[in-house]
Amino acid sequence: MNKIKQFLFVGLALIVALPVGAYVASSDNYRIQSDSINFGGQLSTSANYKLEDTLGEISTGTSSDAINLQAGYQAMAEDVYLSVSSPADVTLSPTIDTTIGGIADGQALWTIITNDPAGYSMTVAANTSPALHSSVDSFSDLNVAGTGTPDFSWFSPAGYANFGYTVEGPDLDSSFLDNGVICGVGALDTLNKCWLDFSTSAKTVSLKNSSNHPTGSDTTIKLRAQIDPSRNLIAGTYQAVINVVITAL
């Protein structure tokens, strides 16, 4: 039978973060970035302010215009880090018989943790246009009604082979949120809705404007390819390279 062998989604993560200095102690599961010797202190907060103090510690803060020395526990707390998991490449399934058509799905998950008070952003961009292709043929990028705004429901018309994605997670860009009917409006994350085409231009899919330490945030990109048998797509192995960039803000 004339079959598409497989679809491959290759996620490339480029991590941009502030450098992290040496640590004072570690194990297989934990790392203590900094410590102090003192006899007291507490964290105090109000609606507008946060004060963290310590008693008995000396030489806390930065020194001189020429040398930036972060001395003491309170100064060390200013260090910012970004931790990102690295998912494996994704093979969409099931394999599709091009003579009868069908749908293949797959997904990749990133766990992002940062103590940056400004948060982080996550963007995606296809390496090529169209994104999913073989050496002789290609899927069309999903045709959506509005540029950069997902369609609420997946739709691939007769005569087409289409490829697109949606995103799930707690920090979704507003374009992937919905009101149960339309995307880019409301505050819902309706499961398996809000589908978009990949572009070679970076698209923000996840954004948080505060620290999510220590629990972190999971963002899942769900992929879908659909073939209509009248498209006569040439059988073979089809691959898309997707660049994922996660940045501490």
TIDO-254663 format. One record per residue (C-alpha): x, y, z; residue number from 0; residue in three letters. Coordinates in nm, 3 decimals. Layout:
// residues N
{x X; y Y; z Z; n NUM; res ALA}
...
***
This chain:
// residues 249
{x 0.000; y 0.000; z 0.000; n 0; res MET}
{x 0.108; y 0.356; z -0.064; n 1; res ASN}
{x 0.188; y 0.496; z 0.281; n 2; res LYS}
{x 0.349; y 0.789; z 0.455; n 3; res ILE}
{x 0.617; y 0.622; z 0.666; n 4; res LYS}
{x 0.642; y 0.873; z 0.947; n 5; res GLN}
{x 0.631; y 1.238; z 1.049; n 6; res PHE}
{x 0.912; y 1.388; z 1.252; n 7; res LEU}
{x 0.899; y 1.702; z 1.465; n 8; res PHE}
{x 1.240; y 1.820; z 1.582; n 9; res VAL}
{x 1.235; y 2.071; z 1.869; n 10; res GLY}
{x 1.546; y 2.283; z 1.912; n 11; res LEU}
{x 1.564; y 2.474; z 2.243; n 12; res ALA}
{x 1.782; y 2.783; z 2.265; n 13; res LEU}
{x 1.806; y 2.895; z 2.629; n 14; res ILE}
{x 1.895; y 3.255; z 2.707; n 15; res VAL}
{x 1.966; y 3.321; z 3.077; n 16; res ALA}
{x 2.175; y 3.530; z 3.312; n 17; res LEU}
{x 2.489; y 3.345; z 3.427; n 18; res PRO}
{x 2.481; y 3.159; z 3.756; n 19; res VAL}
{x 2.784; y 3.169; z 3.984; n 20; res GLY}
{x 2.946; y 2.899; z 4.193; n 21; res ALA}
{x 2.741; y 2.709; z 4.450; n 22; res TYR}
{x 2.829; y 2.619; z 4.806; n 23; res VAL}
{x 2.687; y 2.267; z 4.838; n 24; res ALA}
{x 2.508; y 2.009; z 4.623; n 25; res SER}
{x 2.377; y 1.654; z 4.597; n 26; res SER}
{x 2.233; y 1.444; z 4.314; n 27; res ASP}
{x 1.896; y 1.622; z 4.355; n 28; res ASN}
{x 1.965; y 1.966; z 4.506; n 29; res TYR}
{x 2.202; y 2.260; z 4.483; n 30; res ARG}
{x 2.246; y 2.534; z 4.745; n 31; res ILE}
{x 2.344; y 2.846; z 4.557; n 32; res GLN}
{x 2.436; y 3.055; z 4.863; n 33; res SER}
{x 2.423; y 3.045; z 5.242; n 34; res ASP}
{x 2.492; y 3.271; z 5.540; n 35; res SER}
{x 2.578; y 3.258; z 5.910; n 36; res ILE}
{x 2.333; y 3.469; z 6.113; n 37; res ASN}
{x 2.101; y 3.450; z 6.411; n 38; res PHE}
{x 1.772; y 3.580; z 6.273; n 39; res GLY}
{x 1.571; y 3.742; z 5.998; n 40; res GLY}
{x 1.236; y 3.727; z 5.824; n 41; res GLN}
{x 1.037; y 3.809; z 5.513; n 42; res LEU}
{x 0.784; y 4.092; z 5.552; n 43; res SER}
{x 0.529; y 4.186; z 5.284; n 44; res THR}
{x 0.243; y 4.425; z 5.219; n 45; res SER}
{x 0.027; y 4.503; z 4.919; n 46; res ALA}
{x 0.302; y 4.723; z 4.772; n 47; res ASN}
{x 0.634; y 4.619; z 4.929; n 48; res TYR}
{x 0.847; y 4.316; z 5.020; n 49; res LYS}
{x 1.129; y 4.334; z 5.278; n 50; res LEU}
{x 1.365; y 4.046; z 5.351; n 51; res GLU}
{x 1.613; y 4.103; z 5.632; n 52; res ASP}
{x 1.878; y 3.913; z 5.824; n 53; res THR}
{x 2.038; y 3.970; z 6.167; n 54; res LEU}
{x 2.403; y 3.908; z 6.242; n 55; res GLY}
{x 2.536; y 3.898; z 5.886; n 56; res GLU}
{x 2.810; y 4.144; z 5.793; n 57; res ILE}
{x 2.937; y 4.287; z 5.460; n 58; res SER}
{x 2.605; y 4.255; z 5.277; n 59; res THR}
{x 2.555; y 4.434; z 4.945; n 60; res GLY}
{x 2.763; y 4.563; z 4.653; n 61; res THR}
{x 3.086; y 4.765; z 4.675; n 62; res SER}
{x 3.258; y 5.048; z 4.478; n 63; res SER}
{x 3.196; y 5.190; z 4.133; n 64; res ASP}
{x 3.481; y 4.993; z 3.978; n 65; res ALA}
{x 3.416; y 4.648; z 4.132; n 66; res ILE}
{x 3.078; y 4.479; z 4.153; n 67; res ASN}
{x 3.112; y 4.251; z 4.456; n 68; res LEU}
{x 2.792; y 4.081; z 4.568; n 69; res GLN}
{x 2.873; y 4.007; z 4.930; n 70; res ALA}
{x 2.646; y 3.822; z 5.167; n 71; res GLY}
{x 2.327; y 3.621; z 5.147; n 72; res TYR}
{x 2.094; y 3.908; z 5.053; n 73; res GLN}
{x 2.309; y 4.018; z 4.761; n 74; res ALA}
{x 2.344; y 3.662; z 4.630; n 75; res MET}
{x 1.966; y 3.631; z 4.620; n 76; res ALA}
{x 1.970; y 3.867; z 4.320; n 77; res GLU}
{x 2.110; y 3.593; z 4.091; n 78; res ASP}
{x 1.862; y 3.484; z 3.823; n 79; res VAL}
{x 1.841; y 3.138; z 3.669; n 80; res TYR}
{x 1.638; y 2.967; z 3.397; n 81; res LEU}
{x 1.585; y 2.590; z 3.391; n 82; res SER}
{x 1.427; y 2.419; z 3.088; n 83; res VAL}
{x 1.360; y 2.051; z 3.018; n 84; res SER}
{x 1.453; y 1.912; z 2.676; n 85; res SER}
{x 1.189; y 1.689; z 2.515; n 86; res PRO}
{x 1.273; y 1.424; z 2.258; n 87; res ALA}
{x 1.184; y 1.453; z 1.891; n 88; res ASP}
{x 0.823; y 1.363; z 1.815; n 89; res VAL}
{x 0.690; y 1.107; z 1.567; n 90; res THR}
{x 0.329; y 1.173; z 1.474; n 91; res LEU}
{x 0.100; y 0.870; z 1.480; n 92; res SER}
{x -0.066; y 0.670; z 1.345; n 93; res PRO}
{x 0.106; y 0.623; z 1.011; n 94; res THR}
{x -0.129; y 0.751; z 0.741; n 95; res ILE}
{x -0.219; y 0.559; z 0.426; n 96; res ASP}
{x -0.223; y 0.827; z 0.156; n 97; res THR}
{x -0.483; y 0.640; z -0.047; n 98; res THR}
{x -0.747; y 0.675; z 0.225; n 99; res ILE}
{x -0.619; y 0.980; z 0.418; n 100; res GLY}
{x -0.637; y 1.045; z 0.792; n 101; res GLY}
{x -0.501; y 1.237; z 1.090; n 102; res ILE}
{x -0.175; y 1.190; z 1.283; n 103; res ALA}
{x -0.100; y 1.359; z 1.618; n 104; res ASP}
{x 0.193; y 1.409; z 1.853; n 105; res GLY}
{x 0.310; y 1.641; z 2.130; n 106; res GLN}
{x 0.614; y 1.772; z 2.316; n 107; res ALA}
{x 0.629; y 1.918; z 2.669; n 108; res LEU}
{x 0.868; y 2.175; z 2.815; n 109; res TRP}
{x 0.899; y 2.240; z 3.191; n 110; res THR}
{x 1.027; y 2.592; z 3.257; n 111; res ILE}
{x 1.145; y 2.719; z 3.597; n 112; res ILE}
{x 1.284; y 3.066; z 3.666; n 113; res THR}
{x 1.324; y 3.290; z 3.969; n 114; res ASN}
{x 1.341; y 3.597; z 3.744; n 115; res ASP}
{x 1.084; y 3.847; z 3.882; n 116; res PRO}
{x 1.023; y 3.959; z 3.521; n 117; res ALA}
{x 0.939; y 3.601; z 3.417; n 118; res GLY}
{x 1.006; y 3.431; z 3.084; n 119; res TYR}
{x 0.880; y 3.400; z 2.726; n 120; res SER}
{x 0.861; y 3.102; z 2.489; n 121; res MET}
{x 0.850; y 3.137; z 2.111; n 122; res THR}
{x 0.830; y 2.888; z 1.823; n 123; res VAL}
{x 0.923; y 2.921; z 1.457; n 124; res ALA}
{x 0.947; y 2.676; z 1.169; n 125; res ALA}
{x 1.284; y 2.632; z 1.004; n 126; res ASN}
{x 1.124; y 2.621; z 0.657; n 127; res THR}
{x 0.807; y 2.725; z 0.477; n 128; res SER}
{x 0.607; y 2.508; z 0.448; n 129; res PRO}
{x 0.711; y 2.348; z 0.775; n 130; res ALA}
{x 0.642; y 1.976; z 0.712; n 131; res LEU}
{x 0.798; y 1.835; z 0.397; n 132; res HIS}
{x 0.987; y 1.553; z 0.233; n 133; res SER}
{x 1.247; y 1.583; z -0.042; n 134; res SER}
{x 0.975; y 1.577; z -0.311; n 135; res VAL}
{x 0.646; y 1.701; z -0.160; n 136; res ASP}
{x 0.507; y 1.896; z 0.138; n 137; res SER}
{x 0.209; y 1.956; z 0.361; n 138; res PHE}
{x 0.047; y 2.298; z 0.346; n 139; res SER}
{x 0.076; y 2.510; z 0.659; n 140; res ASP}
{x -0.267; y 2.522; z 0.820; n 141; res LEU}
{x -0.482; y 2.796; z 0.665; n 142; res ASN}
{x -0.631; y 3.005; z 0.948; n 143; res VAL}
{x -0.870; y 3.299; z 0.921; n 144; res ALA}
{x -0.654; y 3.560; z 1.095; n 145; res GLY}
{x -0.278; y 3.617; z 1.086; n 146; res THR}
{x -0.125; y 3.506; z 1.416; n 147; res GLY}
{x -0.465; y 3.423; z 1.569; n 148; res THR}
{x -0.558; y 3.054; z 1.593; n 149; res PRO}
{x -0.884; y 2.906; z 1.464; n 150; res ASP}
{x -1.092; y 2.760; z 1.745; n 151; res PHE}
{x -1.145; y 2.422; z 1.572; n 152; res SER}
{x -0.913; y 2.221; z 1.351; n 153; res TRP}
{x -1.023; y 2.235; z 0.987; n 154; res PHE}
{x -0.846; y 2.084; z 0.686; n 155; res SER}
{x -1.054; y 2.112; z 0.366; n 156; res PRO}
{x -1.093; y 1.851; z 0.095; n 157; res ALA}
{x -0.800; y 1.831; z -0.143; n 158; res GLY}
{x -0.540; y 1.938; z 0.113; n 159; res TYR}
{x -0.267; y 1.793; z 0.332; n 160; res ALA}
{x -0.232; y 2.033; z 0.627; n 161; res ASN}
{x 0.001; y 2.068; z 0.927; n 162; res PHE}
{x -0.052; y 2.285; z 1.236; n 163; res GLY}
{x -0.027; y 2.307; z 1.613; n 164; res TYR}
{x -0.196; y 2.417; z 1.933; n 165; res THR}
{x -0.057; y 2.490; z 2.281; n 166; res VAL}
{x -0.170; y 2.393; z 2.634; n 167; res GLU}
{x -0.042; y 2.529; z 2.966; n 168; res GLY}
{x -0.094; y 2.778; z 3.250; n 169; res PRO}
{x 0.107; y 3.063; z 3.090; n 170; res ASP}
{x -0.046; y 3.074; z 2.742; n 171; res LEU}
{x -0.010; y 3.380; z 2.524; n 172; res ASP}
{x -0.351; y 3.550; z 2.503; n 173; res SER}
{x -0.390; y 3.449; z 2.137; n 174; res SER}
{x -0.424; y 3.084; z 2.246; n 175; res PHE}
{x -0.689; y 3.160; z 2.511; n 176; res LEU}
{x -1.057; y 3.142; z 2.418; n 177; res ASP}
{x -1.412; y 3.210; z 2.536; n 178; res ASN}
{x -1.541; y 2.868; z 2.433; n 179; res GLY}
{x -1.610; y 2.984; z 2.077; n 180; res VAL}
{x -1.332; y 3.216; z 1.956; n 181; res ILE}
{x -0.956; y 3.224; z 2.018; n 182; res CYS}
{x -0.775; y 3.540; z 2.124; n 183; res GLY}
{x -1.078; y 3.634; z 2.336; n 184; res VAL}
{x -1.150; y 3.525; z 2.694; n 185; res GLY}
{x -0.947; y 3.338; z 2.955; n 186; res ALA}
{x -1.020; y 2.970; z 2.884; n 187; res LEU}
{x -0.774; y 2.704; z 2.770; n 188; res ASP}
{x -1.024; y 2.469; z 2.607; n 189; res THR}
{x -0.860; y 2.132; z 2.544; n 190; res LEU}
{x -0.747; y 2.065; z 2.186; n 191; res ASN}
{x -0.875; y 2.398; z 2.054; n 192; res LYS}
{x -0.707; y 2.706; z 1.902; n 193; res CYS}
{x -0.505; y 2.568; z 1.608; n 194; res TRP}
{x -0.244; y 2.774; z 1.423; n 195; res LEU}
{x -0.001; y 2.739; z 1.134; n 196; res ASP}
{x 0.375; y 2.742; z 1.190; n 197; res PHE}
{x 0.562; y 3.041; z 1.049; n 198; res SER}
{x 0.931; y 3.112; z 0.997; n 199; res THR}
{x 0.871; y 3.424; z 1.210; n 200; res SER}
{x 0.883; y 3.366; z 1.587; n 201; res ALA}
{x 0.543; y 3.335; z 1.754; n 202; res LYS}
{x 0.507; y 3.381; z 2.130; n 203; res THR}
{x 0.315; y 3.084; z 2.269; n 204; res VAL}
{x 0.381; y 3.110; z 2.643; n 205; res SER}
{x 0.456; y 3.411; z 2.863; n 206; res LEU}
{x 0.479; y 3.479; z 3.236; n 207; res LYS}
{x 0.565; y 3.817; z 3.387; n 208; res ASN}
{x 0.676; y 3.690; z 3.729; n 209; res SER}
{x 0.885; y 3.420; z 3.893; n 210; res SER}
{x 0.746; y 3.065; z 3.889; n 211; res ASN}
{x 1.008; y 2.924; z 4.126; n 212; res HIS}
{x 1.010; y 2.658; z 4.261; n 213; res PRO}
{x 0.717; y 2.471; z 4.100; n 214; res THR}
{x 0.770; y 2.585; z 3.740; n 215; res GLY}
{x 0.530; y 2.577; z 3.445; n 216; res SER}
{x 0.458; y 2.310; z 3.182; n 217; res ASP}
{x 0.390; y 2.410; z 2.821; n 218; res THR}
{x 0.278; y 2.143; z 2.574; n 219; res THR}
{x 0.284; y 2.191; z 2.196; n 220; res ILE}
{x 0.042; y 1.956; z 2.020; n 221; res LYS}
{x 0.103; y 1.878; z 1.653; n 222; res LEU}
{x -0.141; y 1.755; z 1.390; n 223; res ARG}
{x -0.113; y 1.652; z 1.026; n 224; res ALA}
{x -0.412; y 1.558; z 0.809; n 225; res GLN}
{x -0.425; y 1.419; z 0.456; n 226; res ILE}
{x -0.725; y 1.419; z 0.223; n 227; res ASP}
{x -0.688; y 1.126; z -0.023; n 228; res PRO}
{x -0.767; y 1.349; z -0.321; n 229; res SER}
{x -0.449; y 1.548; z -0.245; n 230; res ARG}
{x -0.238; y 1.259; z -0.388; n 231; res ASN}
{x 0.047; y 1.334; z -0.151; n 232; res LEU}
{x 0.362; y 1.145; z -0.250; n 233; res ILE}
{x 0.443; y 0.872; z 0.003; n 234; res ALA}
{x 0.764; y 0.908; z 0.204; n 235; res GLY}
{x 0.915; y 1.043; z 0.525; n 236; res THR}
{x 0.808; y 1.399; z 0.615; n 237; res TYR}
{x 0.996; y 1.615; z 0.864; n 238; res GLN}
{x 0.954; y 1.957; z 1.026; n 239; res ALA}
{x 1.225; y 2.138; z 1.221; n 240; res VAL}
{x 1.075; y 2.373; z 1.482; n 241; res ILE}
{x 1.294; y 2.621; z 1.669; n 242; res ASN}
{x 1.185; y 2.679; z 2.030; n 243; res VAL}
{x 1.338; y 2.978; z 2.212; n 244; res VAL}
{x 1.285; y 3.028; z 2.588; n 245; res ILE}
{x 1.415; y 3.352; z 2.734; n 246; res THR}
{x 1.438; y 3.497; z 3.085; n 247; res ALA}
{x 1.295; y 3.849; z 3.059; n 248; res LEU}
***
